């Protein structure tokens, strides 16, 4: 027997540049978790399980964090799935609820990061031989060599070069992603950046790894986000129908041979995973991309937004540059993509990102997003990906 799972409360901190605020990770979780519980009108004493995601803290940091919400003795699960960690926590909570293990589960994600670019994940600076993503970087090195720029920017930058060479995508189209998302974040008080830039200004910014400039790359960030996931029985017993947003479909996929067989950075950074996760989520929900109104997707770099358009079926393979250029992915278009500002402008505290996406979609589907509200939004899609690899696609529906 399974039951439907609903998100009835969400909360997040503002995402900020590391070391901006004098706080610890447990302070972040207290703020985001308290907000989610208050949003639902549910006390922490009713929470039966907690799924906590983070990447850069020690084991059992999840316990230390949620103890700030209450010392109730519930099971706490510590999760790390690289940049897909937040959505992995949400998926864990959903599975507990749908499987009848619990009626009320809190999913939390947080990160307290250091300034500067992320390393490659090895045991020391510049050491990629021990990295969990060594195979991915091996694909890159074989096709493009290995340079001194940040490894993640290199592999995505090289994916962008391949897309340009293969499909004629232009640097201006890549920059249009950044311009759109920076423009959207101007209406988001939780975003790390709220400045608006033109395509020309984005192209003129400092190059991180050609063709990607600084304003097309997600920053390191501090922050936390949370979602309260409950069963249909819990919704009915506590009168939460007006707060409830259904998790209509969700899927996680990991790398297959397709990620590596082609020798392409486009595949190594996850387009095949994203395509498979989207297909499964659509099948489970009975929805299609044409039913989706608003999308929060993993634009860690501008090229990944373009790759994800193709993976989600928003356009044909290779046509994503023209899609963003046409205005189809902003207000007045077919979908509004990253109304929050996305990772590029809202920020990217790794463990919190997937849950912040869910929070934005819940606000959109309830009609609570203020000046960034997508008119008439009823179905939202979240896409969260981590190298190594994991891709999670979640469909949320407001009935």
C-alpha positions as CSV (number, residue, x, y, z in Angstrom):
1,X,0.0,0.0,0.0
2,X,1.2,3.5,-0.8
3,X,-0.2,6.9,0.0
4,X,0.3,10.2,-1.7
5,X,2.9,12.6,-0.3
6,X,2.4,16.3,0.1
7,X,4.5,19.3,0.9
8,X,2.6,21.4,3.5
9,X,5.4,23.7,4.7
10,X,8.5,25.2,3.3
11,X,11.2,27.6,4.5
12,X,14.6,28.9,3.6
13,X,17.2,31.4,4.8
14,X,18.5,34.0,2.5
15,X,21.4,32.6,0.5
16,X,24.5,34.6,1.2
17,X,28.2,34.9,0.3
18,X,30.2,32.8,2.7
19,X,31.4,34.6,5.8
20,X,28.8,37.4,5.3
21,X,26.9,36.5,8.4
22,X,28.2,35.3,11.7
23,X,26.3,32.1,12.0
24,X,26.8,28.3,12.2
25,X,25.1,25.7,10.1
26,X,22.8,24.8,13.0
27,X,21.6,28.4,13.1
28,X,20.7,28.2,9.4
29,X,18.8,25.0,9.9
30,X,16.9,26.4,12.9
31,X,15.8,29.4,10.8
32,X,14.8,27.4,7.7
33,X,13.2,24.5,9.7
34,X,11.3,26.8,12.0
35,X,10.0,28.6,8.9
36,X,8.8,25.4,7.3
37,X,7.0,24.2,10.4
38,X,5.4,27.6,10.9
39,X,4.3,27.6,7.3
40,X,2.5,24.3,7.8
41,X,1.3,25.2,11.3
42,X,2.8,21.9,12.6
43,X,4.9,21.7,15.8
44,X,8.3,19.8,15.6
45,X,6.9,17.3,18.1
46,X,4.7,15.9,15.3
47,X,7.7,15.2,13.0
48,X,8.5,11.4,13.0
49,X,11.7,11.3,10.9
50,X,14.2,13.8,9.6
51,X,16.2,13.6,6.3
52,X,19.1,16.1,6.4
53,X,21.4,16.8,3.5
54,X,24.8,18.5,3.4
55,X,28.2,18.0,1.8
56,X,30.9,19.8,3.8
57,X,30.2,19.0,7.4
58,X,31.2,16.0,9.6
59,X,29.1,12.9,10.1
60,X,26.0,13.4,12.3
61,X,26.0,17.2,11.5
62,X,22.4,16.5,10.7
63,X,21.6,15.7,14.3
64,X,23.5,18.7,15.6
65,X,21.4,20.9,13.2
66,X,17.9,19.5,13.9
67,X,18.5,19.4,17.7
68,X,18.0,23.2,17.4
69,X,14.4,22.4,16.5
70,X,13.8,20.0,19.3
71,X,15.2,17.0,21.2
72,X,12.5,14.5,20.4
73,X,14.7,11.5,19.7
74,X,13.5,10.8,16.2
75,X,15.6,9.1,13.6
76,X,17.9,11.5,11.7
77,X,19.4,10.5,8.4
78,X,22.5,12.2,7.1
79,X,22.7,12.5,3.3
80,X,25.3,13.6,0.7
81,X,24.7,13.3,-3.0
82,X,26.9,16.2,-4.2
83,X,24.8,19.1,-5.7
84,X,21.7,16.9,-5.7
85,X,21.8,16.5,-2.0
86,X,18.8,18.7,-1.2
87,X,16.5,16.9,-3.6
88,X,17.8,13.6,-2.3
89,X,16.6,14.6,1.2
90,X,13.2,15.5,-0.3
91,X,13.0,12.2,-2.1
92,X,13.9,10.3,1.1
93,X,11.1,12.0,2.9
94,X,8.6,11.3,0.2
95,X,9.6,7.6,0.1
96,X,9.1,7.3,3.9
97,X,5.6,8.9,3.6
98,X,4.5,7.0,0.4
99,X,5.7,3.7,1.9
100,X,3.7,4.2,5.0
101,X,6.8,4.4,7.3
102,X,5.8,7.8,8.6
103,X,3.1,10.4,8.2
104,X,5.2,13.5,8.8
105,X,8.9,13.9,7.7
106,X,11.1,16.9,7.7
107,X,13.6,17.3,4.9
108,X,16.4,19.8,5.5
109,X,19.4,20.8,3.5
110,X,22.2,23.2,4.4
111,X,25.7,24.3,3.6
112,X,28.3,26.5,5.2
113,X,30.9,26.9,2.5
114,X,34.3,28.6,2.0
115,X,34.9,31.4,-0.4
116,X,36.4,30.6,-3.8
117,X,35.7,28.0,-6.5
118,X,35.0,24.4,-5.6
119,X,37.8,21.9,-6.0
120,X,37.6,18.6,-7.8
121,X,36.7,16.4,-4.9
122,X,40.0,14.7,-4.4
123,X,41.9,14.2,-1.2
124,X,43.9,17.4,-1.5
125,X,44.2,20.6,-3.7
126,X,44.3,19.7,-7.3
127,X,44.2,16.0,-6.6
128,X,41.6,14.4,-8.9
129,X,43.0,10.9,-8.9
130,X,41.1,10.1,-5.7
131,X,38.0,12.0,-6.7
132,X,34.6,10.2,-7.0
133,X,34.3,12.1,-10.3
134,X,37.7,11.0,-11.6
135,X,36.0,9.1,-14.5
136,X,34.1,12.2,-15.5
137,X,37.2,14.4,-15.5
138,X,39.0,11.7,-17.4
139,X,36.5,12.1,-20.2
140,X,37.2,15.8,-20.2
141,X,41.0,15.4,-20.1
142,X,41.0,13.0,-23.0
143,X,39.0,15.3,-25.2
144,X,40.1,18.8,-24.1
145,X,43.1,18.4,-21.8
146,X,43.2,19.7,-18.3
147,X,43.9,23.4,-17.5
148,X,44.4,25.5,-14.3
149,X,40.8,26.8,-14.1
150,X,38.4,25.3,-11.6
151,X,37.6,21.7,-12.5
152,X,33.8,22.0,-12.5
153,X,34.0,25.2,-14.6
154,X,36.3,23.3,-17.0
155,X,34.0,20.4,-17.6
156,X,30.9,22.5,-18.0
157,X,32.8,25.0,-20.1
158,X,34.0,22.2,-22.4
159,X,30.4,20.9,-22.6
160,X,29.5,24.4,-23.8
161,X,32.3,24.4,-26.4
162,X,31.0,21.0,-27.7
163,X,27.5,22.4,-27.9
164,X,28.6,25.4,-29.8
165,X,30.7,23.3,-32.3
166,X,28.0,20.7,-32.7
167,X,24.8,22.8,-32.9
168,X,26.0,26.4,-33.6
169,X,25.0,27.7,-30.2
170,X,26.4,31.2,-29.6
171,X,28.1,32.8,-26.7
172,X,25.3,35.3,-26.6
173,X,22.7,32.5,-26.2
174,X,24.7,31.2,-23.3
175,X,24.9,34.7,-21.8
176,X,21.1,35.1,-22.3
177,X,20.6,32.4,-19.6
178,X,22.6,34.4,-17.1
179,X,20.8,37.6,-18.1
180,X,17.4,36.0,-17.6
181,X,18.2,34.5,-14.2
182,X,19.9,37.6,-12.9
183,X,16.8,39.6,-14.0
184,X,14.5,37.2,-12.2
185,X,16.5,37.3,-9.0
186,X,15.9,41.0,-8.7
187,X,12.4,40.1,-7.3
188,X,13.7,37.5,-4.8
189,X,14.7,38.8,-1.4
190,X,16.3,35.4,-0.6
191,X,18.7,35.6,-3.5
192,X,22.4,36.1,-3.0
193,X,22.5,38.5,-5.9
194,X,19.8,40.9,-7.0
195,X,21.6,42.9,-9.7
196,X,20.4,43.0,-13.3
197,X,22.8,42.6,-16.2
198,X,22.5,42.8,-20.0
199,X,23.8,40.1,-22.3
200,X,26.7,42.4,-23.2
201,X,27.7,42.9,-19.6
202,X,27.7,39.2,-19.0
203,X,29.8,38.5,-22.0
204,X,32.3,41.3,-20.8
205,X,32.6,39.8,-17.3
206,X,35.8,37.9,-16.2
207,X,36.2,34.6,-18.0
208,X,36.3,31.6,-15.7
209,X,36.7,29.0,-18.5
210,X,35.9,29.9,-22.0
211,X,33.1,30.5,-23.0
212,X,31.8,30.8,-19.4
213,X,32.1,34.2,-17.7
214,X,31.7,34.8,-14.0
215,X,28.1,35.9,-14.4
216,X,27.2,32.6,-15.9
217,X,28.6,30.6,-13.0
218,X,26.9,29.8,-9.7
219,X,28.7,31.1,-6.6
220,X,29.6,29.4,-3.4
221,X,27.0,30.3,-0.8
222,X,25.8,29.8,2.7
223,X,22.2,28.9,3.4
224,X,19.6,26.3,4.3
225,X,16.1,25.2,3.1
226,X,13.5,22.8,4.5
227,X,10.2,21.1,3.5
228,X,7.7,19.3,5.6
229,X,6.4,16.2,3.7
230,X,3.2,14.5,5.0
231,X,0.7,11.8,4.0
232,X,-2.8,12.4,2.8
233,X,-4.1,11.2,6.1
234,X,-2.0,13.8,7.9
235,X,-3.3,16.5,5.5
236,X,-7.0,15.5,6.2
237,X,-6.6,15.1,10.0
238,X,-4.9,18.4,10.4
239,X,-6.9,20.5,8.0
240,X,-4.0,21.3,5.7
241,X,-5.6,21.0,2.3
242,X,-5.1,24.7,1.7
243,X,-1.4,24.4,2.3
244,X,-0.8,21.1,0.5
245,X,1.1,20.7,-2.7
246,X,1.2,17.1,-4.1
247,X,4.5,15.4,-5.1
248,X,3.0,14.1,-8.2
249,X,6.0,12.3,-9.6
250,X,9.7,12.0,-8.7
251,X,12.7,10.1,-10.0
252,X,16.4,9.8,-9.4
253,X,18.8,8.4,-11.9
254,X,22.6,7.8,-11.8
255,X,25.2,7.5,-14.5
256,X,25.0,4.7,-17.1
257,X,27.3,3.7,-19.9
258,X,25.8,6.5,-21.9
259,X,27.5,9.1,-19.7
260,X,30.9,7.9,-20.7
261,X,30.7,6.0,-24.0
262,X,30.6,9.0,-26.3
263,X,33.6,10.7,-24.7
264,X,31.5,13.9,-24.7
265,X,31.5,16.4,-21.8
266,X,27.8,17.0,-22.6
267,X,27.1,13.4,-21.6
268,X,29.6,13.3,-18.7
269,X,28.0,16.3,-17.0
270,X,24.6,14.6,-16.9
271,X,22.3,15.2,-19.9
272,X,21.5,11.5,-20.2
273,X,20.8,11.2,-16.4
274,X,18.5,14.2,-16.6
275,X,16.7,12.9,-19.6
276,X,16.1,9.5,-17.9
277,X,14.9,11.1,-14.6
278,X,12.5,13.4,-16.5
279,X,11.0,10.5,-18.5
280,X,10.5,8.5,-15.3
281,X,8.9,11.4,-13.4
282,X,6.6,12.2,-16.2
283,X,5.5,8.5,-16.5
284,X,4.8,8.2,-12.8
285,X,2.8,11.4,-12.6
286,X,0.9,11.1,-15.9
287,X,2.1,14.6,-16.8
288,X,4.1,15.9,-19.7
289,X,6.3,18.9,-20.2
290,X,3.4,20.6,-21.8
291,X,1.6,20.5,-18.5
292,X,4.3,22.3,-16.6
293,X,4.0,26.0,-15.9
294,X,7.1,26.8,-13.9
295,X,10.5,25.2,-13.7
296,X,13.4,25.4,-11.2
297,X,16.4,23.7,-12.8
298,X,20.0,23.2,-12.0
299,X,21.8,26.1,-13.8
300,X,25.1,25.6,-12.0
301,X,26.5,27.1,-15.2
302,X,24.6,28.6,-18.0
303,X,25.3,25.7,-20.4
304,X,23.6,23.3,-18.0
305,X,20.3,25.2,-18.3
306,X,20.5,24.7,-22.1
307,X,21.3,21.1,-21.7
308,X,18.4,20.6,-19.3
309,X,15.9,22.2,-21.7
310,X,16.8,19.4,-24.1
311,X,16.8,16.7,-21.5
312,X,13.3,17.8,-20.2
313,X,11.9,17.8,-23.8
314,X,11.3,21.5,-23.9
315,X,13.0,21.6,-27.3
316,X,14.8,19.3,-29.7
317,X,18.5,18.4,-29.1
318,X,20.7,21.3,-30.1
319,X,17.8,23.9,-30.2
320,X,18.1,25.2,-26.6
321,X,20.2,28.3,-27.5
322,X,17.4,29.4,-29.8
323,X,14.8,28.5,-27.2
324,X,16.2,30.9,-24.5
325,X,16.9,33.5,-27.1
326,X,13.2,33.4,-28.1
327,X,11.9,34.3,-24.7
328,X,10.1,31.0,-24.3
329,X,11.6,30.4,-20.8
330,X,10.7,33.7,-19.1
331,X,7.5,35.5,-18.2
332,X,5.2,35.6,-21.2
333,X,6.8,32.5,-22.7
334,X,5.8,28.8,-22.6
335,X,7.5,28.3,-19.2
336,X,9.0,30.4,-16.6
337,X,12.4,28.9,-15.8
338,X,14.2,29.8,-12.6
339,X,11.9,32.6,-11.4
340,X,14.0,32.5,-8.2
341,X,17.1,33.5,-10.0
342,X,18.4,30.0,-10.2
343,X,21.7,28.8,-8.9
344,X,23.5,31.5,-10.9
345,X,21.9,34.4,-9.1
346,X,20.0,33.0,-6.1
347,X,23.2,31.1,-5.0
348,X,24.2,27.5,-4.6
349,X,24.8,26.2,-1.0
350,X,25.0,22.6,-2.3
351,X,23.0,20.8,0.3
352,X,20.2,23.4,0.3
353,X,19.7,23.9,-3.4
354,X,17.2,21.1,-4.2
355,X,15.0,22.1,-1.2
356,X,15.2,25.8,-2.1
357,X,13.9,24.8,-5.6
358,X,11.0,23.0,-3.9
359,X,10.3,26.0,-1.7
360,X,10.1,28.3,-4.7
361,X,7.7,26.0,-6.5
362,X,5.5,25.6,-3.5
363,X,5.2,29.3,-3.2
364,X,4.5,29.6,-6.9
365,X,1.8,26.9,-6.9
366,X,0.1,28.5,-3.9
367,X,0.2,31.9,-5.5
368,X,2.5,33.3,-2.8
369,X,5.5,34.3,-4.8
370,X,4.8,38.0,-4.9
371,X,6.3,40.1,-7.7
372,X,7.9,37.0,-9.3
373,X,4.6,35.0,-9.3
374,X,3.9,33.0,-12.5
375,X,0.3,33.6,-13.3
376,X,-2.0,30.6,-13.0
377,X,0.8,28.2,-12.1
378,X,-0.6,24.7,-11.2
379,X,2.3,22.4,-12.1
380,X,6.0,22.9,-11.2
381,X,9.1,20.9,-12.1
382,X,12.3,20.8,-10.1
383,X,15.6,19.5,-11.6
384,X,18.6,19.0,-9.4
385,X,21.8,17.3,-10.5
386,X,25.2,16.4,-8.9
387,X,28.3,15.1,-10.7
388,X,29.3,11.6,-9.6
389,X,26.4,11.3,-10.3
390,X,22.7,11.9,-9.4
391,X,19.9,13.6,-11.2
392,X,16.5,14.1,-9.5
393,X,13.4,15.4,-11.2
394,X,10.4,16.3,-9.1
395,X,6.9,17.2,-10.3
396,X,4.7,19.2,-7.9
397,X,1.0,19.8,-8.5
398,X,-1.6,22.0,-6.9
399,X,-5.0,20.5,-7.2
